Amino acid sequence: MCADTIIQNGNIYTMNDSNPQVHELAIKDGKIVSVGEKAKDWQGENTKVIDAGGRTILPGIIESHAHPIIYAADLLLLDLRPEAAPTIDDILIKVKERSQEIPKGEWIIGHGWDEGRLKDKRFPTLKELTEVAPDHPVILQRQCKHNAVVNKKALEASNLPENPKDPDGGRFLRDKETGEFNGYAQENAAKMFHIPEPAPEQLKEAFKESQKQFLKWGITTAHDMAVNVEQMKVYQELYNDQILDMKIRLWIWGITQTGFQGYEEEMFSLGLQSGFGDDRLNIQGMKYMLDGGVGGRSAAFSDSFEGESDNHGVLYMNQEKINHHVRRSIENGLRVSIHAIGDLAIEQAVTAIENAGDQDLIRSMRNRIEHCCLPSDNHLERIADNNIVAGSSIGFIYSLGESYLLNLGKERTSKAFPQASFKNYGIVAPGNSDMPICNGNPFLGMYAAITRKTVGGQACGEEEKISAEDALKAYTRDAAYSGFDENLIGSLEVGKHADLIVINEDPLEIEKEDIKDLEVELTMVEGQVKYEKIRNKEHHTILG
């Protein structure tokens, strides 16, 4: 029997402690059949041999907390990320230009702005947005997706008064002098606007483009951390049409909150449980949300936000309610992931999980706390005791670190996403970007874990640094464990899927500052090349 493909002359980091570094591997029928010197024995007349030229090869990256379908939808919107619109004037120009391109009355929807990274250090106001687009409802979503700014026409189109009342779990911010709504809607308030959803066919086409970017980053598996029924249908159609090149892991939005429709009752009544599906597309469990975000000052902390002594953030549920939902989910065979950034939310999440049933059952389910930004020592002990996965958004340190410093201060930011502490307590803590909230390039997250530096170069908590090897494991082996995929992906071993990437430098040998600049030259999913970087005129790709 001969291999379909043999990769030789590679610097292959397997992420397998018993055989950590080799130079060859053989692939047949999408799986690895040999790792190391004996791989050459699999060569036959029709075997494709790839000379890696000494380049570094890693397991495919597993993005353990992202929103691929939302990222695809964002491609249809006005791009207001700081690199695309660095000032308020840039944002207003983009809104005005869009208003001249579409019929009056149609929504203008933008995303990605962050006042902390705008040169003006503020958000666009209702007055400004009304002036540049008086005949169009405008809503511009902040980078965190929790908050937004709107114009008067958006209020009118959503049947809201000019000075709306705050809903439970949300706020309409007011002008300090006039007391009138200034255009900034926070949390549940931002979900009260009647924004049209993209059509399924639009989403499918957009996903094709977004998938290219994932593969370019070397991401071969992604956990979509909050999907609704319509989005599940889109994934199913992509799967049926054989367009889904990546592996996708689905977390179903549990209850109706923050403007999202919940589906736990449908899941329970259908009897669908964690693991339903196959290796390419499957259901992981239920997603619940307990607080907001740091940039929008809505994450729930026992200590207040900097310069705002009366603001401790927002808790979306009391303890009794989250206990009820978590217990029911686990009783129905669906493990849970719970969004909890602040320490108050983390306390609720840990309490709900540890009281949801027999501890042996709880430990076996690998329930998750998403972001898990500022756990206390007591939280860390209980997370470890219950085998809870800490879905650490370490990529936030790089992408959102400046905002964290502004809103939480140096001391708390230095303790945020404590990768070293997670390791010391024996907690599995896969890294993630939460993209499109942050840049989805996994090497930026690894850089943050290794250096604890923000995009502006500020150091945040050197005591929580981890090694480059541990950072790689966080995005491969540990991420595989978080999805019950450790026998399938996450390391390069015989019998596992040939999901792998070739990168341009050795992350264990280069300077730490250069980690963030690593580039993927080839991405392979189940033995099939899904991305190749064009190199030069003589050698177009690594394949020659």
Secondary structure, 3 states (H helix, E strand, C coil): CCCCEEEECCEEECCCCCCCEECCEEEECCEEEEECHHHHHHCCCCCEEEECCCCEEEECEEEEEECHHHHHHHCCCEECCCCCCCCHHHHHHHHHHHHCCCCCCCCEEEEEECCCCCCCCCCCCHHHHHHHCCCCCEEEEECCCCEEEECHHHHHHCCCCCCCCCCCCEEEEECCCCCCEEEEEEEHHHHHCCCCCCCHHHHHHHHHHHHHHHHHCCEEEEEEEEECHHHHHHHHHHHHCCCCCCEEEEEEECCCECCECCCHHHHHHHCCCCCCECCCEEEEEEEEECECCCCCCCCCCCCCECCECCCCCCECCCHHHHHHHHHHHHHCCCEEEEEECCHHHHHHHHHHHHCCCCHHHHHHHCCEEEECCCCCHHHHHHHHHCCCEEEECCHHHHHCHHHHHHHHHHHHHHCCCCHHHHHHCCCCCCCCCCCCCCCCCHHHHHHHHHHCECCCCCECCHHHCCCHHHHHHHCCHHHHHHCCCCCCCCCCCCCCECCEEEECCCCCCCCHHHHHHCCEEEEEECCEEEEECCCCCCCCCCCC
